[in-house]
Amino acid sequence: MEEDAAELTRFGARLPDPRQERRFLEGTTPALRLTTLVVCLACAGWNLAVVLVGLGSLDAPGGRGVLLAHAVMALVALGCAPLARLVRDYDSGRLVTVLIATIYTGIVAAQVLLDPQARASVGLLLSFSVFCLYIFAPLPQGVTTALAVGLSVVGTAAYALVASPADLAHTPVWLLAAYLSTAHPVGFIAALRHNRSQRTSFALWERTLDLSRRDDLTRLPNRRAAQSAMARAEQDRTREGTPAAVLLVDVDHFKGVNDALGHEAGDEVLRRVAEVMDSALARSPLGEGALLARYGGEEFVVVATGHAAEAAAELGEVVRRAVHEEAVPRPAGSGAASGRDRVTVSVGVAVAWPKEPVQAATARADAALYEAKQDGRDRVVLAGERRGTGAPPGAGTPEGGQRAPGARPAQGGFAPVQAHE
């Protein structure tokens, strides 16, 4: 999924193409929207009036073609919004433009060669090309307008020069100019609606993406977002050799809170711990670029790029110390098992080895977290560095892990992780 295409500015609702964004911003002022809407409705009304007045002269040469052209332009003016929704992006818009230009060029050529009486439709076709230019041209609005006006002037002048007196009798130049004057506001309204529709769709997609990657309880990124961050860290490490660290953080004796006071009290503890850790990472230079996410239950994960072993261990200590010093109170009645009156966390840290998947480093961080739990909790343990080729996790140090500054010696080696408490 291209890891969701890119890192998006949350709720910015910006269009993917800066040129589209400029066009949207140029055309979304309330005054301009109202003016163009009034002009569009006026053009539709004018075309309908011409149709109604001309119903009595259908037998005149070219009368049916002229009235049909006016009727079509009136319908286009009234239905420009749904027409603009037919094309969802500018790639398909360019394709549609090419197809329309090819088809209508053939139609015009056939009419000119085979049926001179049908040349009245040239004005309609030219105005339709102007209309399409407004909708599909991937250019700033000013350039698009200049091109459309230029096409109108050149088309009108060319028709006046090459048309025969009989053609001019059926399709006066003023009628062609009227078609084009209708196409300009209608095309602009359609382009505006198209961009607004794109912007709305993009905003909804961005909002849905954010909700799918955010934990409802803590408002932190969730496990899926953490896994995406690990995948990006893997790409950075492969491409640029940037080290990647994974820190697993677990709230100590959390089960006692849930068992003694219920899940509402436990949820409040998780929210408070998440706030403290998020704030600590934001304040610390070591936390720049690191992602804190809720990994599941009472466990959190920090994914950091550019952190070697020592810096990663220091980052873990930043998180642990923040929770310890913030003195997040343990709800009354839940501290019997721990003998403490404040909430603490244990941290397991691992830095991905060369050619080791970041997900594999997560397993070593989990083992280091287990070691921190076994060693008394409220501490940071760094998974041991590998010594030699093919050494298993834990072979780098006698204890299997390295203690972060201030941590007591770990007891025993890594053990299979069942559940942290």
C-alpha positions in Angstrom: 0.0 0.0 0.0 3.1 2.2 -0.4 2.8 2.7 3.3 -0.2 4.9 2.6 1.4 6.7 -0.2 3.2 9.4 1.9 3.3 11.0 5.3 0.3 13.2 5.2 -0.3 16.5 7.0 -3.0 15.5 9.4 -6.4 17.0 8.5 -4.7 19.4 6.1 -7.0 18.3 3.3 -4.6 19.5 0.7 -4.9 18.3 -2.8 -2.2 15.9 -4.0 -1.1 18.2 -6.9 0.1 21.7 -5.9 -1.3 23.1 -9.2 -4.7 21.8 -8.3 -4.4 23.3 -4.8 -3.6 26.7 -6.3 -6.6 26.4 -8.6 -8.8 25.5 -5.7 -7.6 28.4 -3.6 -8.1 30.9 -6.4 -11.6 29.8 -7.0 -13.0 29.2 -3.5 -13.6 32.7 -2.2 -17.3 33.2 -1.3 -17.7 36.3 -3.5 -16.2 34.5 -6.5 -18.3 31.4 -6.0 -21.5 33.5 -5.8 -20.6 35.6 -8.8 -19.8 32.6 -11.0 -22.9 30.8 -9.9 -25.1 33.8 -10.8 -23.4 34.1 -14.2 -23.9 30.4 -14.8 -27.6 30.5 -14.0 -28.0 33.7 -16.1 -26.4 31.9 -19.0 -28.7 29.0 -18.6 -31.7 31.3 -18.4 -30.6 33.2 -21.5 -30.2 30.0 -23.5 -33.6 28.7 -22.4 -35.2 32.0 -23.3 -33.7 31.8 -26.8 -35.1 28.3 -27.2 -38.6 29.3 -26.1 -38.6 32.4 -28.4 -37.3 30.3 -31.3 -39.9 27.5 -31.1 -42.0 29.4 -33.6 -39.3 29.5 -36.2 -38.3 25.9 -36.5 -38.8 25.9 -40.2 -36.2 28.6 -40.8 -32.9 27.4 -42.4 -30.8 26.0 -39.6 -33.4 26.8 -37.0 -33.6 23.4 -35.5 -29.8 23.2 -35.2 -29.5 26.6 -33.5 -32.3 25.8 -31.0 -30.8 22.4 -30.2 -27.4 24.0 -29.6 -29.0 26.5 -27.2 -30.9 23.8 -25.4 -27.8 21.7 -24.9 -25.9 24.7 -23.5 -28.7 25.4 -21.1 -28.7 21.9 -19.9 -24.9 21.9 -19.5 -25.1 25.1 -17.5 -27.7 23.6 -15.1 -25.9 20.3 -14.9 -22.3 21.3 -14.7 -21.9 20.0 -11.1 -22.8 16.4 -11.8 -20.8 16.5 -15.1 -17.7 17.6 -13.1 -18.0 14.6 -10.9 -17.6 12.2 -13.8 -13.9 12.6 -13.8 -12.1 11.8 -10.5 -8.5 12.7 -11.2 -6.5 14.6 -13.7 -4.9 11.5 -15.3 -8.4 10.3 -16.4 -9.3 13.9 -17.2 -6.4 14.2 -19.7 -7.4 10.9 -21.3 -11.1 12.1 -21.6 -9.9 15.3 -23.1 -7.9 13.6 -25.8 -10.8 11.3 -26.6 -13.2 14.2 -26.8 -10.9 16.2 -29.0 -10.3 13.3 -31.4 -14.0 12.4 -31.7 -15.2 15.9 -32.2 -12.5 16.8 -34.7 -13.8 13.9 -36.8 -17.4 15.0 -36.4 -16.6 18.6 -37.4 -14.6 17.4 -40.4 -17.4 15.1 -41.5 -20.0 17.9 -41.1 -17.9 20.4 -43.1 -17.2 18.0 -45.9 -20.6 16.2 -46.1 -23.3 18.5 -44.8 -22.7 22.3 -45.1 -26.1 22.9 -43.5 -25.0 21.3 -40.3 -22.1 23.8 -39.8 -24.2 25.6 -37.2 -23.0 23.0 -34.7 -19.4 24.3 -35.0 -20.1 26.9 -32.4 -21.4 24.3 -30.0 -18.4 22.1 -30.5 -16.0 24.9 -30.0 -17.7 26.0 -26.9 -17.6 22.4 -25.6 -13.9 22.3 -26.2 -13.5 25.5 -24.1 -15.7 23.8 -21.4 -13.4 20.7 -21.4 -10.3 22.9 -21.2 -11.5 24.5 -17.9 -12.2 21.1 -16.3 -9.3 19.0 -17.4 -6.3 21.3 -18.0 -3.7 20.6 -15.3 -2.6 24.2 -15.2 -3.1 27.2 -12.9 -6.4 28.8 -13.3 -5.0 32.0 -14.8 -3.2 30.1 -17.6 -6.3 28.0 -18.2 -8.5 31.1 -18.5 -6.0 32.7 -20.9 -6.0 29.6 -23.1 -9.8 29.4 -23.1 -10.2 33.0 -24.0 -7.5 32.7 -26.7 -9.3 29.6 -28.1 -12.6 31.5 -28.2 -11.1 34.5 -30.0 -9.2 32.5 -32.5 -12.1 30.2 -33.1 -14.5 33.0 -33.7 -12.2 34.9 -36.0 -11.3 31.7 -37.9 -15.0 30.9 -38.4 -15.8 34.5 -39.5 -13.0 34.3 -42.1 -13.7 30.9 -43.6 -17.5 30.7 -43.4 -19.4 31.3 -46.6 -22.2 33.9 -46.7 -24.8 31.1 -46.5 -23.1 29.7 -43.4 -23.0 33.2 -41.8 -26.7 33.5 -42.5 -27.4 30.4 -40.6 -24.9 30.9 -37.8 -24.0 34.5 -37.2 -20.7 35.3 -35.5 -22.6 36.8 -32.6 -24.2 33.4 -32.0 -20.8 31.7 -31.9 -19.6 34.4 -29.4 -22.7 33.7 -27.3 -21.9 30.0 -27.2 -18.4 30.8 -26.0 -19.5 33.3 -23.4 -21.7 30.6 -22.0 -18.9 28.1 -22.0 -16.5 30.2 -19.9 -18.6 30.6 -16.7 -20.0 27.0 -17.0 -16.5 25.6 -17.5 -15.1 27.6 -14.5 -18.0 26.4 -12.3 -17.4 22.8 -13.4 -13.7 23.0 -12.7 -14.4 24.5 -9.3 -16.8 21.8 -8.4 -14.4 19.2 -9.6 -11.6 20.5 -7.4 -13.9 20.9 -4.4 -15.0 17.3 -4.9 -11.4 16.1 -5.1 -10.5 18.1 -2.0 -13.4 16.7 0.0 -12.6 13.1 -1.1 -8.9 13.6 -0.1 -9.9 15.1 3.3 -12.2 12.1 4.0 -9.5 9.7 2.9 -7.0 11.4 5.1 -9.4 11.3 8.1 -10.2 7.7 7.5 -6.5 6.9 7.3 -5.8 8.7 10.6 -8.6 6.9 12.4 -7.4 3.5 11.1 -3.9 4.3 12.6 -4.8 5.8 15.9 -5.6 4.2 19.2 -9.0 5.3 20.5 -8.0 5.2 24.2 -4.7 7.0 24.3 -5.0 8.9 21.0 -1.5 7.6 20.2 -0.7 5.8 16.9 -1.7 2.2 17.1 0.0 -1.1 16.3 -0.6 -0.8 12.6 1.0 2.7 12.5 4.0 1.3 14.5 4.4 -1.5 12.0 4.4 1.0 9.2 7.0 3.0 11.0 9.1 -0.2 11.3 8.8 -0.8 7.6 9.9 2.8 6.8 12.8 2.4 9.2 13.8 -0.8 7.4 13.8 1.0 4.1 15.9 3.8 5.5 18.4 1.4 7.0 18.6 -0.6 3.7 18.9 2.5 1.6 21.1 4.8 3.8 22.5 2.5 6.5 20.6 4.4 9.2 20.4 2.4 12.4 16.9 1.6 13.7 16.0 1.0 17.3 12.8 -0.5 18.8 11.8 0.1 22.5 9.1 -1.9 24.1 7.5 -0.2 27.2 5.3 -2.1 29.6 3.3 -0.7 32.6 4.4 -2.5 35.7 1.8 -4.5 37.7 -0.9 -3.2 35.5 -3.0 -6.4 35.9 -3.4 -5.5 39.6 -5.0 -2.2 38.7 -7.6 -3.9 36.4 -8.2 -6.7 38.9 -8.7 -4.4 41.9 -10.4 -1.4 40.5 -11.8 -2.5 37.0 -10.9 -1.5 33.5 -12.0 2.2 33.8 -9.3 2.8 36.3 -6.8 0.9 34.1 -7.8 2.9 31.1 -7.2 6.2 33.0 -3.7 4.9 34.0 -2.9 4.1 30.4 -4.1 7.5 29.2 -2.0 9.3 31.8 1.1 7.2 31.1 0.7 7.8 27.3 0.5 11.6 27.9 3.6 11.6 30.1 5.7 9.5 27.6 4.6 11.5 24.6 5.4 14.7 26.3 8.8 13.4 27.4 9.7 12.3 23.9 8.6 15.7 22.5 10.9 17.6 24.9 13.9 15.4 24.5 16.4 15.9 21.6 16.7 12.1 21.5 13.0 11.8 20.8 13.1 13.8 17.5 11.6 11.7 14.8 10.7 8.8 17.1 7.2 7.3 17.0 5.4 6.4 20.2 2.5 4.0 19.7 0.3 1.8 21.8 1.3 -1.8 20.8 -1.4 -3.6 22.7 -2.9 -3.8 26.2 -0.5 -2.0 28.6 2.4 -2.2 26.2 3.8 0.7 24.1 6.5 0.8 21.5 8.9 3.5 20.4 10.4 3.2 16.9 13.4 5.5 16.4 15.7 5.8 13.4 19.3 7.1 13.6 19.8 5.7 17.2 22.7 3.5 17.9 22.7 1.2 21.0 23.8 3.8 23.5 21.4 6.5 22.3 18.6 4.0 22.1 19.2 3.0 25.8 19.3 6.7 26.8 16.0 7.2 25.0 14.5 4.3 27.0 15.8 6.0 30.1 14.1 9.2 29.1 10.8 7.4 28.9 11.2 5.4 32.1 12.4 8.4 34.1 9.5 10.6 32.9 6.9 8.2 34.2 8.8 7.6 37.4 9.4 11.3 38.2 5.9 12.4 37.0 4.6 10.3 40.0 1.6 9.0 38.1 -0.5 7.9 41.1 -1.4 4.3 41.3 -5.2 4.1 42.0 -5.8 3.4 45.7 -6.3 -0.3 46.4 -4.2 -1.5 43.4 -0.7 -1.3 44.8 -0.6 -4.3 47.1 1.1 -6.5 44.6 3.8 -4.0 43.9 4.3 -2.3 47.2 4.5 1.0 45.3 2.1 4.0 45.3 3.1 5.2 41.8 3.0 3.8 38.3 6.3 2.7 36.8 7.3 1.2 33.5 9.9 -1.3 32.3 11.7 -0.8 29.0 13.3 -3.3 26.6 15.6 -1.9 23.9 17.0 -3.5 20.8 18.9 -2.0 17.8 18.5 -3.9 14.6 21.7 -5.7 13.5 23.0 -5.3 9.9 20.7 -7.2 7.5 18.4 -8.1 10.4 14.7 -7.2 9.9 13.4 -4.5 12.3 10.6 -6.9 13.2 13.2 -9.4 14.4 14.7 -6.7 16.6 11.3 -6.3 18.1 11.5 -9.9 19.4 14.8 -9.1 21.0 13.4 -6.0 22.6 10.6 -8.1 24.0 13.1 -10.5 25.5 15.0 -7.5 27.0 11.7 -6.3 28.4 11.1 -9.7 30.1 14.5 -9.4 31.6 13.7 -6.0 33.0 10.6 -7.4 34.6 12.5 -10.3 36.1 15.1 -7.9 37.4 12.7 -5.9 39.5 10.8 -3.6 37.0 11.1 0.2 36.7 14.3 -0.1 34.7 15.7 -0.2 31.1 17.5 -3.3 29.6 19.3 -3.1 26.3 19.4 -6.4 24.3 23.0 -7.6 24.0 25.0 -6.8 20.9 25.8 -9.8 18.7 29.4 -11.1 18.9 30.5 -12.9 15.8 28.5 -14.3 13.0 25.4 -16.2 13.7 25.4 -15.7 17.4 21.9 -16.0 18.9 20.3 -13.2 20.9 21.8 -13.0 24.4 25.2 -14.2 23.4 26.8 -10.8 23.6 26.8 -10.5 27.4 26.7 -13.0 30.3 23.2 -11.8 31.2 22.0 -11.7 27.6 21.3 -8.0 27.9 23.1 -4.8 28.7 21.9 -2.6 31.6 21.1 1.0 30.9 22.6 3.6 33.2 21.3 3.1 36.8 19.8 -0.3 36.2 20.5 -3.2 38.6 22.3 -6.3 37.2 19.8 -8.5 35.4 19.1 -12.0 36.9 19.3 -14.8 34.4 19.2 -14.7 30.6 16.4 -14.2 28.1 13.3 -16.3 28.5 10.3 -16.9 26.3 7.8 -14.1 26.8 4.3 -15.1 27.9 2.8 -12.0 29.4 4.3 -8.9 31.1 3.0 -7.6 34.3 
